[in-house]
Amino acid sequence: MKFTVKIFLLISLFSLPGISLFANDSTGVSFTYKTQRLNNQEAVFIIHARIAPGIKLYSIIPGSPDAPASSISFDTSLHQRMVTKITESPGAIKEKDPALGMEVQYFTDSATWKQTFTLLNTDSLYIKAVFSYLEKKGDEYLPYEENIHFMLPATSQEPQLSQDDAPINEADNKSLTWIFLTAFGGGLLALLTPCVYSMIPVTVSFFTKRSKTPAEGRKNAIWYAISIILIFTLLGFLITILFGPSALNKLASNWIANLVFFAVFLVFGISFLGAFDISLPASWSTGVDKKAGIGSFSGIFFMALTLVVVSFSCTGPIIGNLLVLAAKGNFYGPLMGMFGFSLALALPFALFAFFPSKLSVLGKAGGWLNAIKVTLGFLELALALKFLSNADLSKGWRLLDREIYLSLWIVIFVLLGIYLLGKLKFHHDDELPKNDFGVPYLSVTRLFFAIAAFAFSVYLVPGLWGAPLKGVSAFLPPLGTQDYIGNNNIPSPAIQNTAQLPAPVKYFERMHVLEPEVVKKFGMITYFDFNEAKAVAKSVHKPLMLDFTGITCVNCRKMEAGVWSNPEVMKRLKEDFVIASLYVDVHDIEIPLQEQYESKALGQRIETLGDLNSDIQVSQFGANAQPFYFFIDDAGNRLRQEGYGYDPDVQKFIKMLDEVKAAYAKQKAN
């Protein structure tokens, strides 16, 4: 019901004429801020007010003694940096107010104020002030306050590295290993689909029976397996060449791409459930089959290509999952992923050619293969929701909040359990096997899979009330999107008494719902802007931990749930560090115009928060994977030369935090 209501409200909002997505300033005065560097020693902060017709905004300079006036008060921490008094633009109207009986000074169209600060180009400055202003509307005198929070960024740039020059680091190697192993597992899963499984004995028998000698049959089977590997690996190579690392990573986090992935996985899921079959054009398989002779290696290659084309309806969804996974790796992700997938797919054809007598262990391709296919269909539907959630989070629609997402997953896995028990059937399902008495029975294997599906559904239920669900937290929307949360997020008493940091300001309104649940649970403060976090770190004399992360980053959620949530880790993070969570895939937040620039490292203009954080990670730290943690002091110098990528070893992470803290203390002592 809630999901339907949200969609209706969203459609209504865009459908009604005259509705604006931006609220009008009810005071009649709107403010904008910008900064300008005067030289290497000074910078000016500029406040510009735009005044609505019929409104008089009083100057900060009184027209006469005791006359009403506006005022701008900067935070006391900034007073030592203020070069001169604040200046006001000319053009104020000075006249006698008959109601007050004194001269006043005001603006009617626009006004500008400037304050100069001493500030090196290499430094940033967090500006905090209160603008207490008075306006007159008709015969009414209306006082208001404008709270000013603005980050004046540093302008110097670190030496930039292109992505091609960025070093292959330990995290990249781990990512590649993980992609290979996951892809290999996907290949093994593809072997169990009806399209591939049924072709193994037929193909191997063809080679062994048609070859003149057993040695020739084995040689042909090996070449057949190598051809499968070459075809899939070539596909990965082409994807790598055509798209490259940054494009794939951006594609995986792009909201439009995620909607496309959602639609594709939804269609494949429905197909696996038996609604229809997906296959490549028959002319494709016919064309390659004509060239598939056993007389030459080229003929065997086309036989392998025939397998790839014919089995597409079963392997396509698995390959699609793999490409999305590989898009989150580095430049070699698709190449390594396709190699792992094809290696697993090709192994049985080579092994059974060497041991043809073992073909009998495969048994007959019966209803159990279709049950696997339907099970994969349910899993495809669950994965489709993940991509829809990614798009929803990227755009901030709030259509698929955590409780709605969990409800859909619970229903999907309950239905899967019912199906595995034989109580739910599709048109292409066989009847359950019958025992000696002619009664349909359930195999023990199928029963255990049904138990697993129901158990997983029960495990998800507490999440509707805010339970952390650490086992699957990496795949769920953030806890901040959930309307009702129980008392599971009470901060741990062991780490409550920590120094209070200033509340985050920049981008907080949009980004705070994306905060990991471990951050909310322990009351940890994180910042979403690099320069703001750097300024805070400098003011409180703590090292800064840069957490390069992403909305769609599964390993980031695993680190937060499995490592950050450890009490010893959280105690150190809260007491000893300032944390900046820099999301690289938030592309719906535009950074201020005066902060936009052209990036040599990314080869594009930096306009969004995600682009900015990506450029910082690539150009200043030579990395392009998430999660990735870097530690710097308040001057921007690295406290640890190497970054720290995905590694769920809690003790290793604690040791690293202690080493960084010691390095910072030693630096300050010197």
Secondary structure, DSSP 8 states (H G I E B T S, - for coil): -HHHHHHHHHHHHHHSTT--SS---TTSEEEEEEEEE-SSSEEEEEEEEEE-TTEEEE-SS-SSTT----EEEE-GGGGGGB-S--EE-S--EEEEETTTTEEEEEESSEEEEEEEEE--TT--EEEEEEEEEEEEETTEEEEEEEEEEEEE----------TTTS---HHHHHHHHHHHHHHHHHHHHHHTSHHHHTHHHHHHHHHHHHSSSHHHHHHHHHHHHHHHHHHHHHHHHHHHHHHHHHHHHHHHH-HHHHHHHHHHHHHHHHHHTTS------HHHHHHHHHT--SSSHHHHHHHHHHHHHHTHHHHHHHHHHHHHHHTTS-TTHHHHHHHHHHHHHHHHHHHHHH-GGGGGGG----HHHHHHHHHHHHHHHHHHHHHHHHHHHHHT--SS-HHHHHHHHHHHHHHHHHHHTTSS--TT-----B-TTS-B---HHHHHHHHHHHHHHHHHGGGGGT---TTTGGGS--GGG-S---GGG---GGG----------TTHHHHGGGS-HHHHHTT--EES-HHHHHHHHHHHT--EEEEEE-TT-HHHHHHIIIIITSHHHHHHHHHH-EEEEEESS--S-B--GGG-EEETTTTEEE-BHHHHHHHIIIIIH----SSEEEEE-TTS-BSSSS-B-S---HHHHHHHHHHHHHHHHHHHH-
